[in-house]
């Protein structure tokens, strides 16, 4: 009788272990799917921030433009660098003069690090007539306050 009880216990343990393994696999698949959804949502956030950043120039709103730039950002003007939000905004203020923006931009590539706190956006820079005159490359960082801001920007 004792052998049949032990055999039943072994069989029950095998079933429990098998069910446990299946539950762990299901949790892993769910977590993987949730992470991919979260990352794609974050890519969409960065893309939306880039579009809003560009819109600030179209709206001729220098103060809105400022809010997209990290205080410690570096923007490149050719091989020269502009360091810090205040200097960048002061240099870019000329682009906000007049009723029409001298150029616009829009992302056609947004890539996100797996960590989810640094992203690259890149795309065409367009003349007022809509002709491509260059490309921009921006590095966005998710700051501790939960807002994406540009930390590096370089056009070509």
N, C-alpha and C positions, 0 to 999 in steps of 0.2 A: 504494500500500500504506500509506503514511504517513497518508493521509486516513482510511482505514478504521480504523486504530489510534486516531487521535484521536477519531473518532466513537464508537468503543467506550469510550474513556476518559470521554468526556463523558456517555455513557449510564450508565456505572458510577457516576460522580460524582453524577448525578441520583438514582439509586437509593439511594446511601449517604446523601445529604442528606434524601431522603424518609423513609428508615428512621430517621434521627436525629431528625427532627421528630416522627415518631410516638412514638418512645421518650420524648422530652421531654414530649409531651402526656400520655402514660400516667403518667409520674412526677408531673406536675402534678396529675392527677386523683387519684392515690393519696395524695399529700400533702394535698390538700384533704379527702379522705375521712378520712384519719388525724387531721387537725386537728379536724374535726367530731366524730369519735368521742372524741378527747381532751377537747374542750370539754364534750361531754355527760357524760362521766365526771366532769369537774370540777363540773358542775352537780349531779350526783348526790352528790358529796362534800360540797358546801355544804349541800344538803338534809339529808343524813345528820347533818352537824354541827349544824344547826339543831334537828333532832329530838332529838339527844342533849343539846343545851343545854336544851331544854324538859324533857326527862326528868330532868335533874339537879334541877329544882324538884319534880317529882312524887316523886322518890326522897328529897327533903328533904336533899340533899347539897350544902351551900354550897361546900365545897372543890372538888367537881367543877364546879360553876357557875363558880367563879373561873377555871378553866383555859380556858374558852371566850372570855374577855375579854382583849383586848390591854391591856398596861400603860398605854398612852396613850389608851385608849378614852374616848369621851364618850357618856353616856346622857342622854337628856332626860326630865325629870319635868315635864310641861307645857312651859312656856317656860324653866324653870330647867335648867341643865346640871350633871351630875355628871361631874367630870373625873378620870380615872385609875382603874385597876382597884381600888385599895384603897378609895377613896371610894365607888365603885359597889357593891362587895361589902358595905361597912359599911351603906350605905343599904338594900340589898336583903335584908340579913340578917333583917329583920322578916318578910319574905315566907316565910322558911324555918322560922319558929316554928310549933309545933303539928303535929299528925299529918297534916293535909290541906292541900294547896296551895291558896291563895286564887284561883288562876287557872292556865290552861295556854295554850299557843299551838302552832300548827303552820303551816308554810309552805304556801301554795298558789301562790306565785310565787317563782321563783329565776331571776335573770338574771345573766349573767356578761359582763364586758368581754372584748373580743377578746384583750386582752393575757393574760387568764387569771389575773390576780392580784387582782381586785376583783370582788365580787359583791353583789347586793342580794337579800335574802329578805324576803318580806312575807306576811302571812296573818292569820287571825282570832285574837283573844284570847278565850278561853272561860272562863265561870264554872265553878265546880265542878259545876253542873247541866248543863253543856254548851251553855249559851246564849252566843251571840256578844255580847261586851260592848265590843269595840274591835278595832283592827288594830295590828299591829306592823310596823315597817320597820327592818331591820338591814342594815348594810353590813359585809361580811366581807372581810378581807384575807388573802391567802396570805403568811404570814410567811416569812423566810429559812430557818427550820427545817422548812418544808414543812407547817406546821399552819395551818388556817384559824381566824382569831379575829375576833370582833366588834370593829370600831373605832368605829362609830356605831350608836345604837339610839334609836328614837323611836316611841312608841305614840300612838294617837289614840282 
